Amino acid sequence: MSSYDFPDDLLHTQRAWYTAYRQLAQEENPSQTTVLRRTLQRLSVRIATHPYWATIPGRAPAARMALRQQTWAPVAEEARR
């Protein structure tokens, strides 16, 4: 797998997406689920339209997967605590 130098703001946004997703999965309050879904949509747009993707033409799908893999471990570890 290639190594990518993701910008800090992109890493932070992907981690925030995972955190919101986990919260949504555990939420029972309908009004709060609406807020979390909107948060996920906003974060998804921010991730998908980040200028970083324009710097790696032709390799964006692999880079997106690498971003997910790189940010998943810290979020999963934090959730276990």
Secondary structure as UniProt FT lines:
FT   HELIX           8..26
FT   HELIX           30..48
FT   HELIX           51..55
FT   TURN            57..58
FT   HELIX           60..80
//
